[in-house]
Amino acid sequence: MGILLSLIKVGRVPAFLFLQRGVTRVEERLYNAIAQQVAALACELVDARLTRTGRAVALQVFVDRAGGVNIDDCAAVSRHLSAWLDVENPIAGHYRLEVSSPGVDRPLKKAADFQRFVGEQAHIELHTAAQGRKHLRGELLAMDGDLVVIREADGERRVALADIARAKLIPQW
C-alpha cells in the first residue's frame, strides 16, 4: 500500500489538461520541472498526473528512491513541492497536491525502471497486439538497448520500449 499526503492549492485549472475520463499525465514541461524539484530531495519522480472527479482536481505525484520512500520522505517532498508551486504557480485553479509512494505495484515507465527491477515479476500492456497478444506477464530479464526482455511461461520475448502502453510490477506475497 502506498503512502499518501494531500494539500489544497488555489488557482485556475485549464481544461485542456484533462482527458474525457478525468485523468491525464501532466504536460511534459511541468512534469520535468516537478522531476527536478523531487530530485533536489534525493528522490525520483515515478509519475505525475492531474485527475478530476466531479469538480475536485488533484495533482498526484508519485515518488521513490533506492530502498523505498517512507512517510517522512513524502512529507518532505510535499512541503518542498507546495512551496515551489506557490511561487511558480504552474497550475491555475483549485487543486489538491497528493504525494505518495508508487506502491507495491509500481509503474515502470523508463528504461532505467525496467533495468532496476530485473528479476522481478511484471505485467506489460502493449499499444497494439504483437503475435496475437497485448498483455505480457513474467520475469524481467534485461534491457537490451531499447528492448525489454521478459520471460513468460511460454518463453522469452523482446518488446520495444516504445511499444509499451503501460507496465507495472506484480507484487509477490
C-alpha positions in Angstrom: 0.0 0.0 0.0 1.3 3.5 -0.9 1.8 6.4 1.4 -0.4 9.4 0.6 -0.3 13.1 1.7 -2.6 15.8 0.5 -2.5 19.6 0.4 -5.1 22.1 -1.1 -3.8 24.6 -3.6 -5.7 27.5 -5.2 -5.7 28.8 -8.8 -7.5 28.2 -12.1 -7.3 24.8 -13.9 -7.0 24.9 -17.7 -9.5 22.4 -19.2 -7.0 21.2 -21.9 -5.0 19.3 -19.3 -7.8 16.7 -18.8 -8.9 13.7 -20.8 -12.5 12.7 -21.0 -12.1 10.1 -18.3 -10.7 12.8 -15.9 -7.0 11.7 -15.8 -4.1 12.9 -17.8 -0.3 12.8 -17.4 0.9 16.3 -16.6 2.3 18.1 -19.6 5.9 17.4 -20.3 7.3 20.9 -19.2 5.5 20.7 -15.8 6.5 17.0 -15.4 10.2 17.8 -16.0 10.0 20.8 -13.5 8.4 18.6 -10.9 11.1 15.9 -11.5 13.8 18.5 -10.9 12.2 19.6 -7.7 11.8 16.0 -6.5 15.4 15.2 -7.4 16.6 18.1 -5.2 15.4 15.9 -2.3 17.3 12.8 -3.5 14.1 11.2 -4.7 12.9 10.1 -8.1 9.7 11.1 -9.8 7.9 8.0 -10.9 4.8 9.7 -12.3 2.7 12.9 -12.0 -0.8 13.4 -13.2 -3.8 15.6 -12.9 -7.1 14.0 -12.0 -10.6 15.3 -11.9 -13.5 13.8 -10.0 -16.6 16.0 -10.5 -15.3 19.4 -9.6 -12.4 18.2 -7.4 -8.9 18.3 -9.0 -5.8 16.7 -7.7 -2.1 16.8 -8.8 -0.9 13.3 -7.9 2.9 13.0 -7.6 4.4 9.5 -7.1 8.0 9.4 -5.8 10.5 6.7 -5.0 14.2 6.3 -4.0 16.6 3.4 -3.7 15.4 1.4 -0.7 11.9 2.9 -1.0 10.3 6.0 0.5 8.6 6.5 3.8 6.1 8.9 5.2 8.8 11.4 6.1 10.1 11.4 2.6 6.6 12.0 1.2 6.1 14.8 3.7 9.4 16.5 2.8 8.5 16.3 -1.0 5.0 17.6 -0.3 6.3 20.6 1.7 9.0 21.3 -1.0 6.6 21.0 -3.9 4.0 23.0 -2.2 6.4 25.9 -1.7 7.6 25.7 -5.3 4.1 25.5 -6.6 3.1 28.6 -4.6 6.0 30.6 -6.1 5.8 29.3 -9.7 2.0 28.8 -9.9 2.2 26.5 -12.9 -1.3 25.2 -12.4 -4.2 27.6 -12.3 -7.3 26.7 -10.3 -8.2 24.9 -7.1 -6.4 21.6 -6.7 -5.1 19.2 -4.1 -1.5 18.1 -4.1 -1.1 14.4 -3.3 2.4 13.0 -2.8 2.8 9.2 -2.4 5.0 6.2 -2.9 4.3 4.3 -6.1 3.0 1.3 -4.1 3.9 -2.3 -4.4 2.6 -2.5 -8.0 5.0 0.3 -9.0 4.6 1.5 -12.6 7.6 1.0 -14.9 8.0 3.9 -17.3 11.6 4.4 -18.3 14.4 2.0 -19.5 16.1 2.6 -16.1 12.9 1.3 -14.3 13.0 -1.9 -16.3 16.7 -2.3 -15.7 16.4 -1.6 -11.9 13.8 -4.3 -11.5 15.4 -7.1 -13.4 14.5 -10.3 -11.7 11.0 -9.0 -10.6 7.7 -10.1 -12.0 5.9 -7.6 -14.2 2.8 -7.0 -16.3 3.2 -5.2 -19.6 0.4 -3.9 -21.8 1.3 -3.1 -25.4 -0.2 -0.3 -27.5 -1.2 -2.9 -30.1 -1.2 -6.7 -30.1 2.1 -8.4 -31.1 1.9 -12.1 -32.1 -1.8 -12.0 -31.1 -1.1 -10.8 -27.6 -1.5 -7.4 -26.0 -0.7 -8.3 -22.4 2.6 -10.0 -21.1 3.3 -11.3 -17.6 6.6 -12.7 -16.5 10.1 -12.1 -15.1 12.0 -9.1 -16.3 15.3 -10.4 -17.6 17.1 -7.4 -19.0 17.1 -4.2 -21.0 18.8 -4.8 -24.4 19.2 -1.4 -26.0 15.6 -0.1 -26.3 14.2 -3.7 -25.9 12.7 -5.0 -22.7 13.4 -8.7 -22.3 10.7 -10.6 -20.3 10.4 -14.4 -19.7 6.9 -15.6 -19.8 5.7 -19.2 -19.1 5.9 -19.9 -22.9 9.3 -18.4 -23.4 11.3 -15.2 -23.8 10.0 -12.1 -25.5 11.7 -8.9 -26.6 9.5 -5.8 -26.6 10.5 -2.3 -27.8 10.0 0.3 -25.0 8.1 2.5 -27.5 5.5 -0.3 -27.9 4.7 -0.4 -24.2 1.5 1.4 -23.2 1.7 0.6 -19.5 3.8 -1.7 -17.3 3.9 -2.3 -13.6 5.5 -4.7 -11.1 3.4 -7.6 -9.9 3.7 -7.9 -6.1 4.9 -11.2 -4.8 3.4 -12.2 -1.5 
